[in-house]
């Protein structure tokens, strides 16, 4: 039956299940009594939904608390083993694959380092497939029990009707790569388990907003600082985040050539790859045969020696210049979007850490307009190097919640007759 607003009984019940699941997930354990005001549902609706979720095994009892003059109230929580997700981070130095339970507790992980031809599409696809198979085997989990596999990638992700997610990664040489279709061909996952692919900065932002330093903010920008730089903008209109190609903002006319081919991009000055290249060009001793993470560690040790040794003036100058470029880039985000918080994550951002942050914050405020600059905080993300992977795993989790905690059903080959649809709505 369809109401005046076009919502069916099934839509209403799905929305009620979603509301209860999300409150238990973020704020639980909670009693049925507490779920009413937390979700805005009547006590009868809460009881019906909870009974339904208990029967499905999605919710379990978690002890009890005393009530005022009455019987103890039973606490409820989301059952950790009732669902599993995979998160994949296609990063600059490795492909990381992690398996999580429904409460995002890590159960297994696999990593594949990326070498010289690190962005070869077939190599990446192979690493993802092998990593998924490895973590499932390590946990002894059947593939069909997964809610989905979320994947964070560099570049712009376009959702197409015929090829699924297509990645436009200009800086890594990916031109309309049909990544979802490539993964599905020969996939270790059944067709009922979706691949959900999005920009890595957005998955990082999703993780920080759900569980990290962004929680509670309505307007925030989460910056991914790795080999390159990217950002995710979170606003009330884009509550799940929107990736913006911030790294390709022009900061210097006719400046250094960026990986994307243009001149003067922020990424050509603020990314770890360009930072190390500038140190090398100025005569710095960049270690040969090491990956970017190890080389950046060496550069930081040279610029900020732990003992009484003199700092490497070249390394220090390059880092200070990078802090100014990064701060100037952040000032544009402050002026354009007036966020409450800016959070810096990514492996390079975390390595540079608190030693680098004061200079970045100082330059960001000095280049921005005074009013929005006074209202923003600039801090490091809290979730560490796994934030992109966690955020990728949130993609199937959020999809699961949006369907009221029900798994996707295979699409019928032919449309179901109206009488069958009506019966199913009554049953749900």
Buried (B, 14 or more C-beta within 10 A) or exposed (E): EEEEEEEBEBBBBBBBBBBBBBBBBEEBBBBBBBBBEBBEBEEEBBBBBBEBBBEBEBBBEBEEEEEEEEEEBBBBBBBBEBBBBBBBBBBBBBBBBBBBBBBBEBBBBBBBEBEEEBBBBEBBBBBBBBBBBBBBEEBEBEBEBBBBBBBBBBBBBBEEEEBBBBBEBBBBEBEEBBBBBBBBEEBBBEEEBBBBBBBBBBBBBBBBBBBBBBEEBEBBBBBBBBBBBBBBBBBEEEEBBBBBBBBBBBBBEEBBEBBBEBBBBBBBBBBBBBBBBBBBEEEBEBEEEEBBBEBBBBBBBBBBEEEEEEEBEBBBBBBEBBBBBBBBBBBBBBBBBBBBBBBBBBBBBBBBEEEBBEBBBBBBBEBBEEEBBEEBEBBBBBBEBBBBBBBBBBBBBBBBBEBBBBBBEEEEEEEEEEEEEEEEBEEB
